[in-house]
Amino acid sequence: MASACSLPAGSIAPRISPSPAAACPCRWPPPWPQRTQPGRRFLHWRQVPASRRGLVIRDLATALRERKADLATLLAIEVGKICSEAEVEIREMIDIADYVVGLFR
């Protein structure tokens, strides 16, 4: 099977920035309202019926399938993995999403 990754075969993916801290101009810890927002969103998400949450995860899996090659290339560049490993990581994300959709049925 041919690789869907768009990096040349045998190439080493360059790092985008010298350190992750250099790429993030954000402050840590974030201001208080930003830290509470995920908690509020979770409270909303858990009120959504399971069948509807399953549809959201299914849509996510579909989007991952559509952009699988692009995501594998991005993962190879950002993390420095070889293309075949990056493709496996994306495939695992899709498989987990499909598994979760099965749980919602």
Biopython code that builds the backbone (N, CA, C, O; Angstrom):
import numpy as np
from Bio.PDB.StructureBuilder import StructureBuilder

atoms = [
    (1, "MET", "N", (0.848, -1.175, 0.000)),
    (1, "MET", "CA", (0.000, 0.000, 0.000)),
    (1, "MET", "C", (0.891, 1.235, 0.000)),
    (1, "MET", "O", (1.846, 1.317, 0.772)),
    (2, "ALA", "N", (0.587, 2.172, -0.846)),
    (2, "ALA", "CA", (1.374, 3.403, -0.936)),
    (2, "ALA", "C", (1.045, 4.315, 0.236)),
    (2, "ALA", "O", (-0.079, 4.333, 0.739)),
    (3, "SER", "N", (2.033, 5.057, 0.648)),
    (3, "SER", "CA", (1.855, 5.981, 1.760)),
    (3, "SER", "C", (1.064, 7.194, 1.311)),
    (3, "SER", "O", (1.301, 7.738, 0.232)),
    (4, "ALA", "N", (0.113, 7.620, 2.152)),
    (4, "ALA", "CA", (-0.693, 8.800, 1.840)),
    (4, "ALA", "C", (0.007, 10.078, 2.278)),
    (4, "ALA", "O", (-0.427, 11.178, 1.934)),
    (5, "CYS", "N", (1.074, 9.937, 3.026)),
    (5, "CYS", "CA", (1.807, 11.088, 3.550)),
    (5, "CYS", "C", (2.535, 11.784, 2.400)),
    (5, "CYS", "O", (3.078, 11.115, 1.521)),
    (6, "SER", "N", (2.552, 13.112, 2.397)),
    (6, "SER", "CA", (3.124, 13.831, 1.267)),
    (6, "SER", "C", (4.605, 14.189, 1.446)),
    (6, "SER", "O", (5.168, 14.906, 0.620)),
    (7, "LEU", "N", (5.237, 13.696, 2.515)),
    (7, "LEU", "CA", (6.675, 13.924, 2.666)),
    (7, "LEU", "C", (7.432, 12.959, 1.767)),
    (7, "LEU", "O", (6.969, 11.837, 1.564)),
    (8, "PRO", "N", (8.565, 13.347, 1.229)),
    (8, "PRO", "CA", (9.340, 12.429, 0.394)),
    (8, "PRO", "C", (9.774, 11.207, 1.204)),
    (8, "PRO", "O", (10.054, 11.315, 2.398)),
    (9, "ALA", "N", (9.828, 10.060, 0.557)),
    (9, "ALA", "CA", (10.200, 8.820, 1.232)),
    (9, "ALA", "C", (11.597, 8.949, 1.833)),
    (9, "ALA", "O", (12.524, 9.409, 1.168)),
    (10, "GLY", "N", (11.742, 8.546, 3.074)),
    (10, "GLY", "CA", (13.033, 8.566, 3.741)),
    (10, "GLY", "C", (13.432, 9.919, 4.298)),
    (10, "GLY", "O", (14.511, 10.047, 4.876)),
    (11, "SER", "N", (12.590, 10.932, 4.140)),
    (11, "SER", "CA", (12.966, 12.252, 4.642)),
    (11, "SER", "C", (12.693, 12.343, 6.134)),
    (11, "SER", "O", (11.843, 11.634, 6.674)),
    (12, "ILE", "N", (13.415, 13.209, 6.773)),
    (12, "ILE", "CA", (13.211, 13.457, 8.195)),
    (12, "ILE", "C", (12.435, 14.753, 8.307)),
    (12, "ILE", "O", (12.815, 15.771, 7.727)),
    (13, "ALA", "N", (11.346, 14.711, 9.056)),
    (13, "ALA", "CA", (10.494, 15.896, 9.193)),
    (13, "ALA", "C", (11.206, 16.945, 10.031)),
    (13, "ALA", "O", (11.694, 16.635, 11.118)),
    (14, "PRO", "N", (11.277, 18.182, 9.549)),
    (14, "PRO", "CA", (11.922, 19.243, 10.325)),
    (14, "PRO", "C", (11.027, 19.710, 11.454)),
    (14, "PRO", "O", (9.802, 19.619, 11.364)),
    (15, "ARG", "N", (11.628, 20.205, 12.504)),
    (15, "ARG", "CA", (10.841, 20.792, 13.589)),
    (15, "ARG", "C", (10.452, 22.209, 13.175)),
    (15, "ARG", "O", (11.236, 22.929, 12.556)),
    (16, "ILE", "N", (9.257, 22.585, 13.520)),
    (16, "ILE", "CA", (8.761, 23.902, 13.150)),
    (16, "ILE", "C", (9.405, 24.995, 14.009)),
    (16, "ILE", "O", (9.794, 26.044, 13.496)),
    (17, "SER", "N", (9.515, 24.745, 15.309)),
    (17, "SER", "CA", (10.096, 25.737, 16.202)),
    (17, "SER", "C", (11.138, 25.063, 17.095)),
    (17, "SER", "O", (11.059, 23.856, 17.323)),
    (18, "PRO", "N", (12.105, 25.817, 17.601)),
    (18, "PRO", "CA", (13.136, 25.210, 18.426)),
    (18, "PRO", "C", (12.609, 24.654, 19.745)),
    (18, "PRO", "O", (13.162, 23.687, 20.269)),
    (19, "SER", "N", (11.567, 25.240, 20.279)),
    (19, "SER", "CA", (10.979, 24.714, 21.513)),
    (19, "SER", "C", (9.492, 25.003, 21.518)),
    (19, "SER", "O", (9.053, 26.002, 20.947)),
    (20, "PRO", "N", (8.701, 24.134, 22.161)),
    (20, "PRO", "CA", (7.266, 24.393, 22.211)),
    (20, "PRO", "C", (6.938, 25.714, 22.905)),
    (20, "PRO", "O", (5.962, 26.369, 22.538)),
    (21, "ALA", "N", (7.725, 26.115, 23.894)),
    (21, "ALA", "CA", (7.453, 27.355, 24.611)),
    (21, "ALA", "C", (7.614, 28.570, 23.695)),
    (21, "ALA", "O", (6.920, 29.572, 23.870)),
    (22, "ALA", "N", (8.519, 28.489, 22.728)),
    (22, "ALA", "CA", (8.737, 29.617, 21.823)),
    (22, "ALA", "C", (7.536, 29.825, 20.898)),
    (22, "ALA", "O", (7.303, 30.939, 20.429)),
    (23, "ALA", "N", (6.780, 28.768, 20.637)),
    (23, "ALA", "CA", (5.645, 28.869, 19.726)),
    (23, "ALA", "C", (4.389, 29.372, 20.419)),
    (23, "ALA", "O", (3.432, 29.751, 19.743)),
    (24, "CYS", "N", (4.363, 29.387, 21.734)),
    (24, "CYS", "CA", (3.159, 29.748, 22.477)),
    (24, "CYS", "C", (3.356, 31.078, 23.196)),
    (24, "CYS", "O", (4.082, 31.145, 24.187)),
    (25, "PRO", "N", (2.715, 32.135, 22.703)),
    (25, "PRO", "CA", (2.849, 33.430, 23.377)),
    (25, "PRO", "C", (1.903, 33.576, 24.576)),
    (25, "PRO", "O", (1.759, 34.668, 25.125)),
    (26, "CYS", "N", (1.262, 32.476, 24.979)),
    (26, "CYS", "CA", (0.261, 32.545, 26.042)),
    (26, "CYS", "C", (0.900, 32.581, 27.431)),
    (26, "CYS", "O", (2.067, 32.237, 27.618)),
    (27, "ARG", "N", (0.086, 33.010, 28.391)),
    (27, "ARG", "CA", (0.540, 33.034, 29.775)),
    (27, "ARG", "C", (0.099, 31.748, 30.454)),
    (27, "ARG", "O", (-0.912, 31.153, 30.081)),
    (28, "TRP", "N", (0.855, 31.329, 31.441)),
    (28, "TRP", "CA", (0.431, 30.177, 32.239)),
    (28, "TRP", "C", (0.513, 30.544, 33.691)),
    (28, "TRP", "O", (1.531, 31.112, 34.087)),
    (29, "PRO", "N", (-0.435, 30.281, 34.494)),
    (29, "PRO", "CA", (-1.744, 29.724, 34.156)),
    (29, "PRO", "C", (-2.623, 30.765, 33.494)),
    (29, "PRO", "O", (-2.434, 31.965, 33.690)),
    (30, "PRO", "N", (-3.590, 30.302, 32.704)),
    (30, "PRO", "CA", (-4.473, 31.259, 32.041)),
    (30, "PRO", "C", (-5.336, 31.998, 33.058)),
    (30, "PRO", "O", (-5.491, 31.534, 34.187)),
    (31, "PRO", "N", (-5.893, 33.132, 32.677)),
    (31, "PRO", "CA", (-6.782, 33.866, 33.580)),
    (31, "PRO", "C", (-7.959, 33.002, 34.035)),
    (31, "PRO", "O", (-8.336, 32.052, 33.348)),
    (32, "TRP", "N", (-8.522, 33.322, 35.161)),
    (32, "TRP", "CA", (-9.564, 32.504, 35.789)),
    (32, "TRP", "C", (-10.747, 32.165, 34.870)),
    (32, "TRP", "O", (-11.136, 30.997, 34.846)),
    (33, "PRO", "N", (-11.346, 33.091, 34.115)),
    (33, "PRO", "CA", (-12.505, 32.718, 33.288)),
    (33, "PRO", "C", (-12.187, 31.621, 32.269)),
    (33, "PRO", "O", (-13.043, 30.791, 31.963)),
    (34, "GLN", "N", (-10.970, 31.616, 31.747)),
    (34, "GLN", "CA", (-10.618, 30.581, 30.767)),
    (34, "GLN", "C", (-10.509, 29.216, 31.415)),
    (34, "GLN", "O", (-10.785, 28.206, 30.768)),
    (35, "ARG", "N", (-10.115, 29.161, 32.672)),
    (35, "ARG", "CA", (-9.994, 27.866, 33.335)),
    (35, "ARG", "C", (-11.354, 27.272, 33.668)),
    (35, "ARG", "O", (-11.473, 26.050, 33.761)),
    (36, "THR", "N", (-12.366, 28.079, 33.849)),
    (36, "THR", "CA", (-13.680, 27.551, 34.190)),
    (36, "THR", "C", (-14.507, 27.222, 32.953)),
    (36, "THR", "O", (-15.480, 26.476, 33.058)),
    (37, "GLN", "N", (-14.161, 27.744, 31.807)),
    (37, "GLN", "CA", (-14.933, 27.502, 30.587)),
    (37, "GLN", "C", (-15.033, 26.011, 30.241)),
    (37, "GLN", "O", (-16.137, 25.561, 29.936)),
    (38, "PRO", "N", (-13.956, 25.217, 30.269)),
    (38, "PRO", "CA", (-14.118, 23.794, 29.954)),
    (38, "PRO", "C", (-15.094, 23.101, 30.901)),
    (38, "PRO", "O", (-15.831, 22.212, 30.475)),
    (39, "GLY", "N", (-15.113, 23.488, 32.169)),
    (39, "GLY", "CA", (-16.048, 22.890, 33.108)),
    (39, "GLY", "C", (-17.491, 23.186, 32.736)),
    (39, "GLY", "O", (-18.353, 22.312, 32.820)),
    (40, "ARG", "N", (-17.752, 24.424, 32.322)),
    (40, "ARG", "CA", (-19.114, 24.787, 31.895)),
    (40, "ARG", "C", (-19.498, 24.046, 30.627)),
    (40, "ARG", "O", (-20.639, 23.606, 30.478)),
    (41, "ARG", "N", (-18.561, 23.910, 29.727)),
    (41, "ARG", "CA", (-18.875, 23.191, 28.485)),
    (41, "ARG", "C", (-19.154, 21.720, 28.757)),
    (41, "ARG", "O", (-20.027, 21.124, 28.125)),
    (42, "PHE", "N", (-18.416, 21.135, 29.696)),
    (42, "PHE", "CA", (-18.682, 19.744, 30.046)),
    (42, "PHE", "C", (-20.081, 19.595, 30.636)),
    (42, "PHE", "O", (-20.798, 18.648, 30.313)),
    (43, "LEU", "N", (-20.468, 20.538, 31.507)),
    (43, "LEU", "CA", (-21.801, 20.475, 32.096)),
    (43, "LEU", "C", (-22.881, 20.527, 31.006)),
    (43, "LEU", "O", (-23.903, 19.848, 31.104)),
    (44, "HIS", "N", (-22.644, 21.342, 29.966)),
    (44, "HIS", "CA", (-23.583, 21.389, 28.834)),
    (44, "HIS", "C", (-23.541, 20.083, 28.043)),
    (44, "HIS", "O", (-24.588, 19.543, 27.685)),
    (45, "TRP", "N", (-22.339, 19.571, 27.769)),
    (45, "TRP", "CA", (-22.166, 18.364, 26.949)),
    (45, "TRP", "C", (-22.835, 17.163, 27.595)),
    (45, "TRP", "O", (-23.425, 16.339, 26.896)),
    (46, "ARG", "N", (-22.757, 17.048, 28.902)),
    (46, "ARG", "CA", (-23.352, 15.872, 29.543)),
    (46, "ARG", "C", (-24.875, 15.930, 29.556)),
    (46, "ARG", "O", (-25.519, 14.913, 29.815)),
    (47, "GLN", "N", (-25.467, 17.086, 29.283)),
    (47, "GLN", "CA", (-26.916, 17.201, 29.185)),
    (47, "GLN", "C", (-27.433, 16.812, 27.796)),
    (47, "GLN", "O", (-28.631, 16.594, 27.616)),
    (48, "VAL", "N", (-26.528, 16.727, 26.817)),
    (48, "VAL", "CA", (-26.915, 16.348, 25.459)),
    (48, "VAL", "C", (-27.228, 14.848, 25.456)),
    (48, "VAL", "O", (-26.463, 14.067, 26.022)),
    (49, "PRO", "N", (-28.331, 14.429, 24.832)),
    (49, "PRO", "CA", (-28.662, 12.999, 24.796)),
    (49, "PRO", "C", (-27.549, 12.177, 24.137)),
    (49, "PRO", "O", (-26.851, 12.652, 23.242)),
    (50, "ALA", "N", (-27.404, 10.941, 24.602)),
    (50, "ALA", "CA", (-26.324, 10.071, 24.120)),
    (50, "ALA", "C", (-26.374, 9.871, 22.611)),
    (50, "ALA", "O", (-25.332, 9.840, 21.955)),
    (51, "SER", "N", (-27.564, 9.737, 22.059)),
    (51, "SER", "CA", (-27.662, 9.526, 20.611)),
    (51, "SER", "C", (-27.102, 10.720, 19.843)),
    (51, "SER", "O", (-26.471, 10.551, 18.800)),
    (52, "ARG", "N", (-27.331, 11.910, 20.355)),
    (52, "ARG", "CA", (-26.821, 13.116, 19.691)),
    (52, "ARG", "C", (-25.299, 13.236, 19.859)),
    (52, "ARG", "O", (-24.603, 13.656, 18.934)),
    (53, "ARG", "N", (-24.790, 12.869, 21.030)),
    (53, "ARG", "CA", (-23.336, 12.877, 21.229)),
    (53, "ARG", "C", (-22.682, 11.891, 20.276)),
    (53, "ARG", "O", (-21.610, 12.159, 19.734)),
    (54, "GLY", "N", (-23.332, 10.743, 20.071)),
    (54, "GLY", "CA", (-22.814, 9.757, 19.122)),
    (54, "GLY", "C", (-22.724, 10.311, 17.715)),
    (54, "GLY", "O", (-21.769, 10.022, 16.993)),
    (55, "LEU", "N", (-23.706, 11.102, 17.318)),
    (55, "LEU", "CA", (-23.673, 11.724, 15.993)),
    (55, "LEU", "C", (-22.510, 12.698, 15.862)),
    (55, "LEU", "O", (-21.882, 12.775, 14.806)),
    (56, "VAL", "N", (-22.218, 13.441, 16.927)),
    (56, "VAL", "CA", (-21.096, 14.384, 16.897)),
    (56, "VAL", "C", (-19.781, 13.621, 16.727)),
    (56, "VAL", "O", (-18.927, 14.020, 15.935)),
    (57, "ILE", "N", (-19.622, 12.531, 17.467)),
    (57, "ILE", "CA", (-18.398, 11.736, 17.359)),
    (57, "ILE", "C", (-18.305, 11.080, 15.989)),
    (57, "ILE", "O", (-17.214, 10.960, 15.432)),
    (58, "ARG", "N", (-19.448, 10.651, 15.439)),
    (58, "ARG", "CA", (-19.436, 10.057, 14.098)),
    (58, "ARG", "C", (-19.005, 11.083, 13.062)),
    (58, "ARG", "O", (-18.245, 10.763, 12.148)),
    (59, "ASP", "N", (-19.488, 12.322, 13.199)),
    (59, "ASP", "CA", (-19.069, 13.391, 12.293)),
    (59, "ASP", "C", (-17.572, 13.666, 12.419)),
    (59, "ASP", "O", (-16.896, 13.933, 11.426)),
    (60, "LEU", "N", (-17.066, 13.597, 13.640)),
    (60, "LEU", "CA", (-15.631, 13.760, 13.860)),
    (60, "LEU", "C", (-14.848, 12.659, 13.147)),
    (60, "LEU", "O", (-13.841, 12.938, 12.496)),
    (61, "ALA", "N", (-15.299, 11.419, 13.263)),
    (61, "ALA", "CA", (-14.625, 10.304, 12.584)),
    (61, "ALA", "C", (-14.654, 10.481, 11.069)),
    (61, "ALA", "O", (-13.681, 10.167, 10.384)),
    (62, "THR", "N", (-15.769, 10.982, 10.552)),
    (62, "THR", "CA", (-15.881, 11.224, 9.111)),
    (62, "THR", "C", (-14.889, 12.300, 8.670)),
    (62, "THR", "O", (-14.230, 12.162, 7.639)),
    (63, "ALA", "N", (-14.789, 13.361, 9.452)),
    (63, "ALA", "CA", (-13.836, 14.429, 9.123)),
    (63, "ALA", "C", (-12.402, 13.907, 9.176)),
    (63, "ALA", "O", (-11.578, 14.281, 8.341)),
    (64, "LEU", "N", (-12.098, 13.053, 10.142)),
    (64, "LEU", "CA", (-10.752, 12.467, 10.218)),
    (64, "LEU", "C", (-10.462, 11.615, 8.984)),
    (64, "LEU", "O", (-9.359, 11.663, 8.439)),
    (65, "ARG", "N", (-11.452, 10.835, 8.543)),
    (65, "ARG", "CA", (-11.261, 9.997, 7.350)),
    (65, "ARG", "C", (-11.003, 10.857, 6.102)),
    (65, "ARG", "O", (-10.156, 10.527, 5.272)),
    (66, "GLU", "N", (-11.744, 11.954, 5.990)),
    (66, "GLU", "CA", (-11.604, 12.811, 4.813)),
    (66, "GLU", "C", (-10.236, 13.485, 4.745)),
    (66, "GLU", "O", (-9.721, 13.716, 3.651)),
    (67, "ARG", "N", (-9.645, 13.801, 5.884)),
    (67, "ARG", "CA", (-8.373, 14.526, 5.915)),
    (67, "ARG", "C", (-7.226, 13.663, 6.443)),
    (67, "ARG", "O", (-6.235, 14.185, 6.955)),
    (68, "LYS", "N", (-7.363, 12.366, 6.319)),
    (68, "LYS", "CA", (-6.387, 11.430, 6.883)),
    (68, "LYS", "C", (-4.964, 11.698, 6.392)),
    (68, "LYS", "O", (-4.032, 11.735, 7.195)),
    (69, "ALA", "N", (-4.791, 11.883, 5.102)),
    (69, "ALA", "CA", (-3.447, 12.098, 4.548)),
    (69, "ALA", "C", (-2.857, 13.423, 5.036)),
    (69, "ALA", "O", (-1.679, 13.491, 5.388)),
    (70, "ASP", "N", (-3.679, 14.470, 5.055)),
    (70, "ASP", "CA", (-3.197, 15.774, 5.519)),
    (70, "ASP", "C", (-2.815, 15.730, 6.997)),
    (70, "ASP", "O", (-1.797, 16.292, 7.401)),
    (71, "LEU", "N", (-3.637, 15.059, 7.797)),
    (71, "LEU", "CA", (-3.344, 14.955, 9.223)),
    (71, "LEU", "C", (-2.084, 14.136, 9.476)),
    (71, "LEU", "O", (-1.298, 14.457, 10.367)),
    (72, "ALA", "N", (-1.895, 13.080, 8.694)),
    (72, "ALA", "CA", (-0.685, 12.269, 8.843)),
    (72, "ALA", "C", (0.556, 13.083, 8.490)),
    (72, "ALA", "O", (1.582, 12.971, 9.161)),
    (73, "THR", "N", (0.470, 13.891, 7.455)),
    (73, "THR", "CA", (1.594, 14.756, 7.085)),
    (73, "THR", "C", (1.878, 15.774, 8.180)),
    (73, "THR", "O", (3.034, 15.989, 8.546)),
    (74, "LEU", "N", (0.839, 16.395, 8.700)),
    (74, "LEU", "CA", (1.001, 17.360, 9.783)),
    (74, "LEU", "C", (1.620, 16.709, 11.013)),
    (74, "LEU", "O", (2.513, 17.284, 11.636)),
    (75, "LEU", "N", (1.154, 15.520, 11.364)),
    (75, "LEU", "CA", (1.696, 14.807, 12.515)),
    (75, "LEU", "C", (3.166, 14.458, 12.294)),
    (75, "LEU", "O", (3.974, 14.564, 13.216)),
    (76, "ALA", "N", (3.509, 14.047, 11.088)),
    (76, "ALA", "CA", (4.898, 13.717, 10.787)),
    (76, "ALA", "C", (5.793, 14.945, 10.914)),
    (76, "ALA", "O", (6.915, 14.847, 11.410)),
    (77, "ILE", "N", (5.310, 16.080, 10.475)),
    (77, "ILE", "CA", (6.101, 17.309, 10.544)),
    (77, "ILE", "C", (6.216, 17.807, 11.981)),
    (77, "ILE", "O", (7.313, 18.118, 12.445)),
    (78, "GLU", "N", (5.095, 17.884, 12.682)),
    (78, "GLU", "CA", (5.082, 18.461, 14.021)),
    (78, "GLU", "C", (5.779, 17.589, 15.059)),
    (78, "GLU", "O", (6.514, 18.098, 15.905)),
    (79, "VAL", "N", (5.554, 16.289, 14.999)),
    (79, "VAL", "CA", (6.066, 15.404, 16.044)),
    (79, "VAL", "C", (7.376, 14.746, 15.621)),
    (79, "VAL", "O", (8.141, 14.288, 16.470)),
    (80, "GLY", "N", (7.638, 14.697, 14.323)),
    (80, "GLY", "CA", (8.872, 14.089, 13.849)),
    (80, "GLY", "C", (8.756, 12.594, 13.645)),
    (80, "GLY", "O", (9.769, 11.896, 13.608)),
    (81, "LYS", "N", (7.540, 12.091, 13.512)),
    (81, "LYS", "CA", (7.339, 10.662, 13.255)),
    (81, "LYS", "C", (7.548, 10.395, 11.772)),
    (81, "LYS", "O", (7.458, 11.296, 10.939)),
    (82, "ILE", "N", (7.830, 9.127, 11.463)),
    (82, "ILE", "CA", (7.865, 8.762, 10.050)),
    (82, "ILE", "C", (6.415, 8.644, 9.579)),
    (82, "ILE", "O", (5.506, 8.455, 10.387)),
    (83, "CYS", "N", (6.211, 8.755, 8.276)),
    (83, "CYS", "CA", (4.856, 8.820, 7.732)),
    (83, "CYS", "C", (4.015, 7.602, 8.089)),
    (83, "CYS", "O", (2.830, 7.737, 8.396)),
    (84, "SER", "N", (4.608, 6.425, 8.053)),
    (84, "SER", "CA", (3.808, 5.231, 8.360)),
    (84, "SER", "C", (3.333, 5.237, 9.804)),
    (84, "SER", "O", (2.215, 4.800, 10.079)),
    (85, "GLU", "N", (4.148, 5.718, 10.732)),
    (85, "GLU", "CA", (3.720, 5.813, 12.128)),
    (85, "GLU", "C", (2.621, 6.861, 12.283)),
    (85, "GLU", "O", (1.668, 6.656, 13.035)),
    (86, "ALA", "N", (2.750, 7.972, 11.581)),
    (86, "ALA", "CA", (1.742, 9.025, 11.656)),
    (86, "ALA", "C", (0.405, 8.528, 11.117)),
    (86, "ALA", "O", (-0.645, 8.843, 11.677)),
    (87, "GLU", "N", (0.437, 7.757, 10.039)),
    (87, "GLU", "CA", (-0.794, 7.206, 9.483)),
    (87, "GLU", "C", (-1.462, 6.247, 10.458)),
    (87, "GLU", "O", (-2.689, 6.212, 10.552)),
    (88, "VAL", "N", (-0.661, 5.468, 11.186)),
    (88, "VAL", "CA", (-1.207, 4.548, 12.185)),
    (88, "VAL", "C", (-1.876, 5.329, 13.315)),
    (88, "VAL", "O", (-2.933, 4.930, 13.803)),
    (89, "GLU", "N", (-1.270, 6.429, 13.729)),
    (89, "GLU", "CA", (-1.858, 7.255, 14.794)),
    (89, "GLU", "C", (-3.221, 7.805, 14.367)),
    (89, "GLU", "O", (-4.167, 7.797, 15.155)),
    (90, "ILE", "N", (-3.323, 8.274, 13.145)),
    (90, "ILE", "CA", (-4.594, 8.804, 12.649)),
    (90, "ILE", "C", (-5.622, 7.681, 12.546)),
    (90, "ILE", "O", (-6.792, 7.868, 12.882)),
    (91, "ARG", "N", (-5.178, 6.520, 12.082)),
    (91, "ARG", "CA", (-6.078, 5.363, 11.989)),
    (91, "ARG", "C", (-6.608, 4.980, 13.369)),
    (91, "ARG", "O", (-7.779, 4.626, 13.507)),
    (92, "GLU", "N", (-5.750, 5.049, 14.394)),
    (92, "GLU", "CA", (-6.185, 4.740, 15.760)),
    (92, "GLU", "C", (-7.231, 5.741, 16.235)),
    (92, "GLU", "O", (-8.192, 5.359, 16.903)),
    (93, "MET", "N", (-7.059, 7.012, 15.899)),
    (93, "MET", "CA", (-8.063, 8.011, 16.267)),
    (93, "MET", "C", (-9.409, 7.678, 15.633)),
    (93, "MET", "O", (-10.449, 7.789, 16.282)),
    (94, "ILE", "N", (-9.390, 7.276, 14.382)),
    (94, "ILE", "CA", (-10.625, 6.919, 13.677)),
    (94, "ILE", "C", (-11.249, 5.685, 14.310)),
    (94, "ILE", "O", (-12.461, 5.639, 14.515)),
    (95, "ASP", "N", (-10.431, 4.683, 14.621)),
    (95, "ASP", "CA", (-10.939, 3.453, 15.234)),
    (95, "ASP", "C", (-11.566, 3.716, 16.596)),
    (95, "ASP", "O", (-12.611, 3.152, 16.920)),
    (96, "ILE", "N", (-10.931, 4.572, 17.396)),
    (96, "ILE", "CA", (-11.479, 4.900, 18.713)),
    (96, "ILE", "C", (-12.804, 5.640, 18.561)),
    (96, "ILE", "O", (-13.747, 5.383, 19.310)),
    (97, "ALA", "N", (-12.882, 6.554, 17.600)),
    (97, "ALA", "CA", (-14.138, 7.269, 17.371)),
    (97, "ALA", "C", (-15.241, 6.297, 16.942)),
    (97, "ALA", "O", (-16.381, 6.422, 17.388)),
    (98, "ASP", "N", (-14.910, 5.336, 16.084)),
    (98, "ASP", "CA", (-15.899, 4.343, 15.669)),
    (98, "ASP", "C", (-16.341, 3.476, 16.845)),
    (98, "ASP", "O", (-17.517, 3.127, 16.953)),
    (99, "TYR", "N", (-15.407, 3.128, 17.722)),
    (99, "TYR", "CA", (-15.729, 2.354, 18.912)),
    (99, "TYR", "C", (-16.692, 3.132, 19.809)),
    (99, "TYR", "O", (-17.676, 2.578, 20.300)),
    (100, "VAL", "N", (-16.405, 4.408, 20.019)),
    (100, "VAL", "CA", (-17.265, 5.239, 20.864)),
    (100, "VAL", "C", (-18.656, 5.375, 20.252)),
    (100, "VAL", "O", (-19.650, 5.359, 20.979)),
    (101, "VAL", "N", (-18.742, 5.505, 18.951)),
    (101, "VAL", "CA", (-20.048, 5.592, 18.298)),
    (101, "VAL", "C", (-20.824, 4.305, 18.560)),
    (101, "VAL", "O", (-22.034, 4.348, 18.784)),
    (102, "GLY", "N", (-20.151, 3.179, 18.536)),
    (102, "GLY", "CA", (-20.799, 1.905, 18.845)),
    (102, "GLY", "C", (-21.338, 1.844, 20.257)),
    (102, "GLY", "O", (-22.363, 1.209, 20.503)),
    (103, "LEU", "N", (-20.655, 2.500, 21.195)),
    (103, "LEU", "CA", (-21.124, 2.522, 22.584)),
    (103, "LEU", "C", (-22.389, 3.346, 22.740)),
    (103, "LEU", "O", (-23.195, 3.074, 23.630)),
    (104, "PHE", "N", (-22.580, 4.347, 21.894)),
    (104, "PHE", "CA", (-23.745, 5.214, 21.998)),
    (104, "PHE", "C", (-25.002, 4.607, 21.404)),
    (104, "PHE", "O", (-26.079, 5.188, 21.539)),
    (105, "ARG", "N", (-24.904, 3.470, 20.757)),
    (105, "ARG", "CA", (-26.089, 2.849, 20.134)),
    (105, "ARG", "C", (-26.892, 2.102, 21.145)),
    (105, "ARG", "O", (-27.921, 1.517, 20.806)),
]
sb = StructureBuilder()
sb.init_structure("model")
sb.init_model(0)
sb.init_chain("A")
sb.init_seg("    ")
for serial, (resi, resn, name, xyz) in enumerate(atoms, 1):
    if name == "N":
        sb.init_residue(resn, " ", resi, " ")
    sb.init_atom(name, np.array(xyz, "f"), 0.0, 1.0, " ", f" {name:<3s}", serial, name[0])
structure = sb.get_structure()
